[in-house]
Every structure is written in structure tokens, then in C-alpha cells.
């Protein structure tokens, strides 16, 4: 049977309505030096911090860093119309027409409050938090450890990374936190979270790094730190510390009903966007114009990719940088600008962090041969989206296909009739395990075009038993490769 992953409900760790977030990565790295006064008033961390042993030094760490953590309360004014009134008998109130004829729909307002956390990154009041904490807020109130409250303004937001930069005017230099190196974190390493869960104010929890590079379905750029340090509603935007007192993550999400499962955005991601948020209020990203997918062992075998590492180009965007440079569907990208591409999750990060207008070299494997292609990266303005039984010709794969007749094409709004339509997929079959779905359109088999069922059958018969067959499938607006063992 095909293994199906359980549906996991993720909750952003802030009090308020359920907010969805999308994650992406970006641009030129910056350091704390971007913020003035870094050397003057930084939170004092002892010289022996690197050698901390638990549990003795947790209290001293908390004393050193707590003054740089803030609680955030946001207010949003929600406007709605006067509800229609009804009589106790379930009928419309007879006075309603009279009321609305003379007074109309009287608008009503309601103030909704939400809680979150943040941390100070410069002595002049810049604060880092999650975008979903301050998104759509009409008023933002920041509370310091000493209970002083200040109104904050939003300097810049990046919904794709769920990161926001806000600022307060305190009239004095503020203690701030140092940003660490999240890429050096090790699984099992102790971490400490401080935040404002459920409006309780500064609350400290400790745990370990449970995993790195977690993909939680938030988007193609997921790269979360998983920790069992308790994270709850209101912790969003708060810092995750290593035992050196450096911020290594931004507490962001939890699994509803989960125990000891929290997620933090790696601080190296924040470093890549902070400079732009401060200077421009938004983030500019590089764009390649490819649709990519995972390189499975079966695909690696069929496409002659040594090492089984890389990202498969499922399709290229018309007139995009990749198409103009000559990249093709079926290419396997193994290197981008001199950096190895291990899988499909690494490439978007590398592309997004490349300055638009810059020409870089992409190494691909095409039909078993290495090729290096220069590509000029464009500016991302939002990925353009593509338009989101017959006889069993697959004998043993569990796939039933049929020709795309004019009637079928008209009914299903299919413009290109070349290919075959998947009319059914047998439960538990190799085709189902590979990911085939009813309604898929097969355009190619082993990189050869398929015009109809006759060509489809001819191509399949060529493949010897035990060998993998690579299908190029169109599903809605996307194209993807699926590999199936021919039994």
C-alpha cells in the first residue's frame, strides 16, 4: 500500500485567530553590525558561557538575556454591520424593516487583542518578531522586562519567511541580544526559550534541539528547528537561545495537541532579510523560473545521476530566466553558483538569496552528461502559477489510461490533446505508490513524447521488467516526474 503521511495541524504560536504562514528565503547576509551600538550596550554574556553545564547555569543565562526579550500586544479594530434581529419565534423581527429604513445598517466596531513575543536586536529599539504577530494590527504595544510600555511601528515585514522588524522609541539605549549561528546547532544541543505564553509575561522553558531542517508543510522553503523546549500561544516571535546566550531561532509554530513539539525559524534566515527590512521595508528575491521536485532513487537510476543528489526540473516557466538560458524539463540541478544542491529543498533557498541581475553558473546532468549553464537571475515578483476508464495498458503497474478525445478535452478543459489521461489508479499498486492520481495527463515516457494510447503502449512494452519507467505527468497547473518499477 502507498504510505500516506498523517495530516498535521500546525498552529502559529500566538494568541488570536488561526493564521497561515508561508515561508521563503532570501538575500544578502548581514551581521549585527548593521545596527548601531552593537559593541556598546549588548547584553553581557559571561566568558565561560560556552562551557555551561546543565542545570547549574540556566539561571545565570536567563538573568543575562531576559532584558532583551519583550512582550507584544496587538490590537485590531474589526468592523461589521449590525446583525439582523429575529423574534423569539424564529421569524424576522417585524420592526426590523422600520428600523433599517430610518437608521440603515449601523456599523459596529470591536477591538481584538492578540499576544506575541519579540527580542531587541539593537540599542536604538529595533525588535525582531514573527510577521503573523503584527500582521493587520492597528496598534502594537511592546512591554519591556521592567514593565515599561512603548508603542511600536512596523519597519518591514516579510510574510514568506514570517519575519517582521518593528521599532520603539524608548528615549534611551536598550539592552539587545546577539544573533548566533543556527547552522552550527547540533541535534541534542540544549536550548532555552523565553516568551510571553498566554500573556503571562517573561516565561522560561528549556529543552534540546530535537531535529533540524524540518519540513512542516508551510511552503517550499521550510527549514525549521524542532525543539522540545515548551512553546505555547504567545511565544511567537520570541527568541530561542543556545547556552552561549545567543539567539539561534525565532519561536514560530506548534503542533496543535502535540507534546514537546515546537518549531523555530533558524536565525540565519532572519539575518538574510534583516538588512532589507530595515532599509526598504520589504525583501527582494532572486527568481530562476523552474518547477522542481524530489530526485527519487528510481529517477536517479533512469536519469543516470550519480550520487542520487540534486533537484529535478519538472518544468520551466515560459520566458523565465531558466528557459532563456536553456534549462529543460528533466535536467537535474546538482550545483548552483558553486554550491552543491543536495535535494529539492536546498535550491529555492540558494536562488532566493541571489541578487537579481547577477549571472551565475548552474551545473546540471542531462541524459547522463554533465553540463554547465550560465543563467541571469531575475527578480521574483511572485511565482506565476500554471493552470491548476479506458483500457489498462500498464499490466502490473495498476494504471488505466485513455485517449484524450475532443469530448474529454472539452469537458476537462484540456488544451493540448497530445498524451493520455489517467482514468483510474489501482489501490496499493506501484502506480499509486509512485503518486499517480486519477485525472493526471501523461505527456512523456522516459523523455519520449506520448501522443496517445497506441504510443503509450508501445513505449511501455519497450521497458524490460524490473526497470524503472519515468513518466512526465501534468496535474492541474503543474508538471512533475513520477517513476514506476515495471514488473
VMD Tcl script that draws the C-alpha trace (Angstrom):
set ca {
  {0.00 0.00 0.00}
  {1.09 3.55 -0.58}
  {2.33 5.14 2.60}
  {0.23 8.16 3.40}
  {1.56 10.81 5.78}
  {-0.71 11.86 8.59}
  {-2.35 15.25 8.32}
  {-0.68 17.54 10.83}
  {-2.35 20.71 12.04}
  {0.18 23.46 12.66}
  {-0.63 26.42 14.83}
  {1.31 29.65 14.90}
  {2.31 30.22 18.48}
  {0.43 33.46 19.06}
  {-2.96 34.13 20.64}
  {-5.56 35.11 18.06}
  {-7.32 33.69 15.03}
  {-5.66 30.84 13.15}
  {-3.16 32.45 10.83}
  {-1.47 30.69 7.93}
  {2.06 31.46 7.04}
  {4.28 30.88 4.03}
  {8.00 30.51 4.15}
  {10.63 31.51 1.76}
  {14.25 32.52 1.92}
  {16.29 35.46 0.85}
  {19.13 37.62 0.16}
  {22.39 39.25 1.10}
  {23.56 38.16 4.58}
  {24.05 40.87 7.17}
  {25.56 40.92 10.62}
  {24.70 42.64 13.85}
  {26.97 45.46 12.70}
  {24.05 46.78 10.65}
  {22.60 48.03 13.89}
  {24.43 50.85 15.61}
  {25.83 50.50 19.08}
  {26.28 46.73 18.98}
  {29.54 46.94 20.90}
  {28.30 49.41 23.49}
  {25.28 48.02 25.26}
  {24.95 44.35 24.34}
  {23.57 42.02 26.97}
  {26.54 40.81 28.97}
  {27.26 37.12 28.43}
  {29.93 35.58 30.65}
  {33.18 34.40 29.08}
  {32.53 30.89 30.35}
  {29.17 30.67 28.54}
  {30.47 28.19 26.01}
  {31.28 25.74 28.77}
  {27.91 25.79 30.50}
  {26.74 22.60 32.17}
  {23.13 21.93 32.99}
  {21.27 22.66 35.13}
  {23.59 24.96 37.08}
  {23.98 27.81 34.60}
  {20.41 28.18 33.32}
  {19.57 30.82 35.98}
  {22.60 32.92 35.09}
  {21.84 32.69 31.37}
  {18.28 33.87 31.98}
  {19.49 36.83 34.04}
  {21.88 37.82 31.26}
  {19.41 37.76 28.36}
  {15.93 38.43 29.77}
  {16.21 42.20 29.46}
  {16.44 41.82 25.68}
  {13.15 39.90 25.40}
  {9.86 41.81 25.02}
  {6.16 41.01 25.19}
  {3.96 42.24 22.35}
  {0.26 43.06 22.49}
  {-1.52 43.98 19.28}
  {-4.95 45.49 18.76}
  {-7.01 45.16 15.61}
  {-10.25 47.04 15.07}
  {-12.78 44.75 13.39}
  {-15.77 46.44 11.79}
  {-19.02 44.68 10.96}
  {-22.66 45.55 10.34}
  {-25.48 45.40 12.86}
  {-26.79 41.82 12.78}
  {-30.31 41.19 11.56}
  {-32.65 40.70 14.51}
  {-35.17 37.89 14.85}
  {-38.17 37.33 17.05}
  {-38.16 34.61 19.74}
  {-40.30 32.52 17.39}
  {-37.56 32.28 14.73}
  {-39.18 34.79 12.38}
  {-37.77 38.09 11.27}
  {-38.42 40.88 13.72}
  {-41.40 42.91 12.35}
  {-39.72 46.14 13.48}
  {-36.52 45.37 11.56}
  {-37.65 46.93 8.27}
  {-38.83 50.01 10.11}
  {-35.52 50.25 11.97}
  {-33.30 49.87 8.90}
  {-35.50 52.19 6.80}
  {-34.75 55.08 9.14}
  {-31.35 54.17 10.55}
  {-29.80 51.83 7.99}
  {-27.22 49.20 8.92}
  {-25.44 50.72 11.90}
  {-21.74 49.79 11.72}
  {-20.24 48.30 14.82}
  {-16.61 48.00 15.87}
  {-14.85 45.50 18.03}
  {-11.27 45.57 19.26}
  {-9.48 42.26 19.15}
  {-6.26 41.75 21.04}
  {-3.53 39.27 20.30}
  {-0.33 38.35 22.11}
  {3.18 37.55 20.98}
  {6.84 37.96 21.81}
  {9.93 39.55 20.32}
  {13.51 40.48 21.07}
  {15.61 43.61 20.76}
  {18.38 43.47 18.14}
  {19.86 46.97 18.50}
  {20.18 49.54 21.25}
  {18.08 52.07 19.31}
  {14.93 49.96 19.59}
  {14.74 47.62 16.60}
  {12.84 44.46 17.51}
  {12.57 41.18 15.65}
  {9.36 39.13 15.78}
  {7.08 37.00 13.61}
  {5.06 38.64 10.85}
  {1.89 36.87 11.98}
  {2.22 38.56 15.39}
  {1.91 42.09 13.97}
  {0.08 41.44 10.70}
  {-3.06 43.60 10.28}
  {-2.53 45.20 13.69}
  {-3.83 48.74 14.16}
  {-1.78 49.23 17.30}
  {1.32 47.46 18.64}
  {2.32 47.75 22.28}
  {5.73 46.50 23.43}
  {6.39 45.75 27.09}
  {9.94 45.52 28.41}
  {11.11 43.38 31.30}
  {10.90 46.38 33.66}
  {7.19 46.79 32.73}
  {7.75 49.92 30.62}
  {5.36 50.06 27.66}
  {6.01 51.65 24.28}
  {4.03 51.92 21.08}
  {5.82 50.32 18.15}
  {5.80 50.94 14.41}
  {6.30 48.34 11.73}
  {9.52 48.92 9.79}
  {9.32 45.98 7.44}
  {7.61 42.63 7.00}
  {8.30 39.50 5.01}
  {5.29 37.15 5.02}
  {7.18 34.46 3.11}
  {9.60 33.99 5.98}
  {7.09 35.06 8.65}
  {9.57 37.66 9.90}
  {8.87 41.27 10.87}
  {11.01 44.15 12.07}
  {9.38 46.72 14.37}
  {10.79 49.67 16.30}
  {10.13 51.54 19.52}
  {11.39 54.93 20.67}
  {12.44 54.44 24.27}
  {14.50 57.64 24.59}
  {17.45 55.62 25.88}
  {19.83 52.90 24.81}
  {18.33 49.46 25.24}
  {19.98 46.13 26.02}
  {19.88 43.89 22.97}
  {20.60 40.29 22.09}
  {23.34 38.85 19.95}
  {22.44 36.72 16.94}
  {24.19 33.37 16.85}
  {24.89 30.82 14.13}
  {21.94 28.45 13.79}
  {23.73 26.40 11.15}
  {26.19 25.24 13.80}
  {23.43 23.94 16.06}
  {23.64 20.23 16.76}
  {20.78 17.82 17.35}
  {20.62 17.13 21.08}
  {22.09 20.52 21.97}
  {20.40 22.30 24.88}
  {18.36 25.42 24.10}
  {16.29 27.88 26.13}
  {13.11 29.71 25.04}
  {11.81 32.91 26.61}
  {8.49 34.46 25.71}
  {5.01 35.62 26.63}
  {2.81 32.48 26.60}
  {-0.87 33.17 27.23}
  {0.03 36.71 28.34}
  {1.91 35.51 31.41}
  {4.92 37.66 30.60}
  {8.54 36.51 30.66}
  {8.41 32.72 30.89}
  {11.45 30.47 30.57}
  {11.47 26.91 29.21}
  {14.41 24.65 28.37}
  {14.90 21.61 26.19}
  {17.01 20.29 23.36}
  {17.19 20.61 19.60}
  {15.08 17.64 18.51}
  {15.76 17.99 14.79}
  {16.90 20.44 12.12}
  {15.68 21.20 8.63}
  {12.12 20.20 9.44}
  {9.62 20.40 6.58}
  {6.23 21.12 8.14}
  {4.18 21.99 5.09}
  {4.46 25.75 5.46}
  {5.94 26.13 2.00}
  {8.80 25.14 -0.31}
  {11.38 26.90 1.88}
  {10.70 25.11 5.18}
  {13.85 24.72 7.28}
  {12.64 24.73 10.87}
  {14.44 23.85 14.09}
  {12.35 21.39 16.09}
  {12.67 21.63 19.86}
  {11.03 20.14 22.93}
  {11.50 23.37 24.90}
  {7.86 24.23 25.63}
  {6.37 26.70 23.16}
  {2.77 27.89 23.57}
  {0.37 30.53 22.26}
  {2.04 33.89 22.79}
  {5.58 32.57 22.33}
  {5.56 33.51 18.65}
  {8.39 35.85 17.76}
  {10.34 35.12 20.93}
  {13.96 34.00 20.95}
  {15.41 30.51 21.18}
  {18.86 30.65 22.81}
  {21.86 28.38 22.79}
  {23.74 28.04 26.07}
  {26.08 30.79 24.97}
  {23.23 33.28 25.31}
  {22.97 33.81 21.54}
  {19.70 33.78 19.62}
  {19.65 30.78 17.29}
  {15.97 30.73 16.40}
  {12.64 32.56 16.42}
  {9.87 30.54 18.06}
  {7.16 30.29 15.44}
  {4.80 27.31 15.42}
  {3.49 24.35 17.35}
  {1.52 21.22 16.52}
  {-1.93 21.50 18.00}
  {-2.31 18.84 20.66}
  {1.36 17.84 20.38}
  {3.59 17.38 23.39}
  {7.16 18.66 23.26}
  {7.00 19.53 19.58}
  {7.71 23.16 18.72}
  {9.29 24.84 15.72}
  {11.63 27.82 15.45}
  {12.78 29.71 12.38}
  {16.60 29.49 12.16}
  {18.25 32.82 12.93}
  {20.42 32.58 9.82}
  {17.21 33.07 7.84}
  {16.47 36.27 9.73}
  {20.00 37.51 9.06}
  {19.41 37.23 5.32}
  {16.39 39.54 5.39}
  {17.04 41.99 8.25}
  {19.10 44.42 6.19}
  {16.44 44.76 3.51}
  {13.62 45.05 6.03}
  {15.44 47.90 7.73}
  {16.38 49.70 4.53}
  {13.39 49.04 2.24}
  {10.66 47.58 4.42}
  {10.38 44.56 2.13}
  {12.50 41.79 0.65}
  {13.66 41.37 -2.93}
  {14.40 37.81 -4.03}
  {16.07 36.08 -6.92}
  {13.95 34.06 -9.34}
  {15.02 31.23 -11.63}
  {11.69 30.18 -13.13}
  {11.70 26.42 -12.66}
  {9.33 23.90 -11.10}
  {11.34 21.34 -9.19}
  {10.69 18.05 -7.43}
  {12.49 15.39 -5.42}
  {15.03 13.16 -7.11}
  {13.94 9.65 -6.12}
  {16.31 6.66 -6.36}
  {14.26 5.40 -9.32}
  {14.58 8.74 -11.11}
  {18.30 8.88 -10.37}
  {18.69 5.47 -11.99}
  {16.63 6.39 -15.03}
  {18.27 9.80 -15.50}
  {21.80 8.43 -14.84}
  {22.51 10.70 -11.88}
  {25.48 9.52 -9.80}
  {25.24 10.03 -6.06}
  {21.45 10.37 -6.27}
  {21.63 14.02 -5.20}
  {20.12 17.07 -6.86}
  {16.79 18.65 -7.78}
  {14.77 17.52 -10.81}
  {13.47 20.23 -13.12}
  {9.87 19.19 -13.69}
  {9.09 22.20 -15.88}
  {10.35 25.66 -16.76}
  {8.40 28.90 -16.81}
  {7.83 30.35 -20.27}
  {10.20 33.28 -20.94}
  {11.74 32.86 -17.48}
  {15.49 33.01 -16.77}
  {15.85 29.21 -16.88}
  {14.11 28.83 -20.26}
  {16.12 31.69 -21.77}
  {19.35 30.08 -20.55}
  {18.44 26.68 -21.99}
  {17.40 24.62 -18.96}
  {14.96 21.87 -19.81}
  {12.42 19.67 -18.17}
  {14.23 16.55 -16.95}
  {17.50 18.31 -16.14}
  {18.84 17.51 -12.68}
  {20.41 20.54 -10.98}
  {23.36 19.38 -8.88}
  {25.16 22.68 -8.33}
  {24.10 26.33 -8.13}
  {26.70 29.10 -8.17}
  {29.36 26.68 -6.99}
  {27.26 25.30 -4.13}
  {26.16 21.67 -4.19}
  {22.40 21.05 -4.37}
  {21.56 18.06 -2.20}
  {17.81 18.00 -2.72}
  {14.81 19.99 -3.89}
  {14.57 21.92 -0.60}
  {18.04 23.47 -0.89}
  {17.69 25.01 -4.34}
  {14.92 27.58 -3.63}
  {16.98 28.92 -0.73}
  {20.04 29.36 -2.93}
  {18.07 31.02 -5.72}
  {16.19 33.39 -3.43}
  {19.42 34.56 -1.79}
  {20.96 35.50 -5.15}
  {20.87 39.16 -6.12}
  {18.61 39.77 -9.16}
  {20.58 40.66 -12.28}
  {23.55 38.52 -11.31}
  {24.73 35.81 -13.73}
  {25.67 32.53 -12.10}
  {26.56 29.04 -13.30}
  {24.23 26.09 -12.84}
  {25.57 22.57 -13.21}
  {23.04 20.04 -14.46}
  {23.01 16.41 -15.50}
  {21.16 15.95 -18.77}
  {20.74 12.44 -20.15}
  {23.70 11.27 -18.08}
  {26.05 14.08 -19.17}
  {27.35 17.00 -17.08}
  {26.56 20.47 -18.38}
  {27.28 23.94 -17.02}
  {24.75 26.61 -17.97}
  {25.12 30.34 -17.19}
  {21.84 31.89 -16.02}
  {21.00 35.52 -15.23}
  {18.78 35.57 -12.17}
  {15.68 37.78 -12.34}
  {13.71 39.45 -9.57}
  {10.90 37.44 -8.04}
  {7.58 39.21 -8.31}
  {5.57 36.17 -7.28}
  {5.80 32.76 -8.87}
  {3.47 32.61 -11.89}
  {1.06 29.77 -11.44}
  {0.10 27.31 -14.16}
  {-3.39 26.05 -14.67}
  {-4.09 24.36 -11.54}
  {-11.86 4.44 -17.92}
  {-10.09 3.23 -20.69}
  {-8.02 0.10 -21.24}
  {-5.37 -0.97 -18.72}
  {-2.19 -0.62 -20.77}
  {0.29 -0.93 -17.93}
  {-0.01 -4.61 -16.92}
  {1.19 -4.85 -13.35}
  {1.54 -1.11 -12.63}
  {-2.12 -0.61 -11.80}
  {-2.61 2.32 -14.16}
  {-5.56 2.69 -16.54}
  {-5.29 5.31 -19.28}
  {-7.34 6.52 -22.23}
  {-7.03 8.80 -25.24}
  {-7.90 12.47 -24.84}
  {-10.85 12.70 -27.19}
  {-12.34 16.05 -28.24}
  {-15.24 15.41 -25.85}
  {-12.88 14.65 -22.93}
  {-10.73 17.66 -23.76}
  {-13.75 19.94 -23.85}
  {-15.22 18.54 -20.64}
  {-11.92 18.74 -18.72}
  {-10.73 21.98 -20.38}
  {-7.58 20.35 -21.75}
  {-5.97 22.48 -24.46}
  {-3.21 20.09 -25.54}
  {-4.66 16.71 -26.57}
  {-1.27 15.01 -27.00}
  {-0.82 12.46 -24.24}
  {-3.07 10.06 -22.34}
  {-5.48 10.62 -19.48}
  {-5.20 8.53 -16.32}
  {-8.74 7.26 -15.78}
  {-8.06 5.11 -12.70}
  {-5.28 4.06 -10.32}
  {-5.45 0.70 -8.57}
  {-5.26 0.88 -4.80}
  {-1.95 -0.46 -3.46}
  {-0.41 -0.63 -6.93}
  {3.08 0.58 -7.93}
  {1.39 3.47 -9.76}
  {-0.37 4.60 -6.58}
  {2.86 4.26 -4.58}
  {4.62 6.44 -7.16}
  {2.00 9.16 -6.69}
  {-0.27 8.81 -9.73}
  {-3.77 10.26 -9.38}
  {-6.91 9.96 -11.44}
  {-7.06 12.86 -13.90}
  {-3.28 13.05 -14.44}
  {-2.15 13.53 -18.03}
  {0.92 11.57 -19.12}
  {2.92 13.63 -21.63}
  {6.18 11.67 -21.83}
  {7.61 8.23 -21.05}
  {11.37 8.08 -20.45}
  {11.72 11.54 -22.01}
  {9.89 10.49 -25.21}
  {6.63 12.25 -26.12}
  {3.38 10.29 -25.96}
  {0.68 11.16 -28.50}
  {-1.98 8.64 -27.46}
  {-2.70 5.20 -26.06}
  {-1.06 3.40 -29.01}
  {2.20 5.29 -28.49}
  {1.85 4.85 -24.72}
  {1.57 1.06 -25.05}
  {4.46 0.92 -27.49}
  {6.75 2.85 -25.13}
  {5.80 0.77 -22.08}
  {6.45 -2.52 -23.91}
  {10.00 -1.39 -24.64}
  {10.88 -1.28 -20.94}
  {12.24 -4.52 -19.55}
  {10.82 -5.96 -16.35}
  {12.48 -4.66 -13.18}
  {13.45 -1.37 -14.80}
  {12.02 1.98 -13.73}
  {9.80 3.93 -16.10}
  {9.93 7.73 -15.87}
  {6.63 9.46 -16.62}
  {6.23 13.21 -17.19}
  {2.80 13.99 -15.76}
  {0.70 17.14 -15.98}
  {-1.54 17.68 -12.98}
  {-3.65 20.82 -12.96}
  {-1.25 23.72 -13.37}
  {1.92 21.78 -12.61}
  {4.16 19.19 -14.21}
  {6.08 16.53 -12.34}
  {8.03 13.34 -12.91}
  {6.84 10.03 -11.47}
  {8.96 6.86 -11.58}
  {7.38 3.38 -11.51}
  {9.04 -0.03 -11.48}
  {7.93 -2.16 -14.43}
  {7.16 -5.61 -13.01}
}
mol new
graphics top color blue
foreach p $ca { graphics top sphere $p radius 0.5 }
foreach p [lrange $ca 0 end-1] q [lrange $ca 1 end] { graphics top cylinder $p $q radius 0.2 }
display resetview
